[in-house]
C-alpha cells in the first residue's frame, strides 16, 4: 500500500520560488508538515501530515501558483534530506514503468501526427485531377 506523504513540485520559475506562497497554496489540501526549497533544481518538496492529504493535492486539477506548467509528482525523496535519500527497489521499478508508459504515449502521439500529414508530392494534379507523369 502506497503511504507516501511527500510531493515534488517542479519546475518552479525563480520569481515563484517563495516558501510562504507554496505553503499557502498546498495548505488548502491539508496540514503541511514540511516544505523544502531546491532552487538549483527549480523544485520544492511538500510533506503532508497524511497520505490522504497529499493525494488530494496530487489529484487536484487546479494549477499550482497560477502556473499550469508546474507539475506535481509523488516524491521518492525524504523531504528532510532531499540530496541523500534513495528510492526503494519497488519505487524505482514503478518510476521506470511510468517513464516507459510516458515514452510510449509520446511515440503514439508522434505517429498520429505524422500519419495525418498530407504527402509532400500529390499523386494527382490539384487543378485538373489528372495523374502526374514522370
HELIX and SHEET records of a PDB file:
HELIX    1   1 UNK A   14  UNK A   16  5                                   3    
HELIX    2   2 UNK A   19  UNK A   26  1                                   8    
HELIX    3   3 UNK A   39  UNK A   41  5                                   3    
HELIX    4   4 UNK A   51  UNK A   59  1                                   9    
HELIX    5   5 UNK A   89  UNK A  116  1                                  28    
SHEET    1   A 4 UNK A  32  UNK A  38  0                                        
SHEET    2   A 4 UNK A  43  UNK A  48 -1                                        
SHEET    3   A 4 UNK A   6  UNK A  10 -1                                        
SHEET    4   A 4 UNK A  71  UNK A  74 -1                                        
END                                                                             
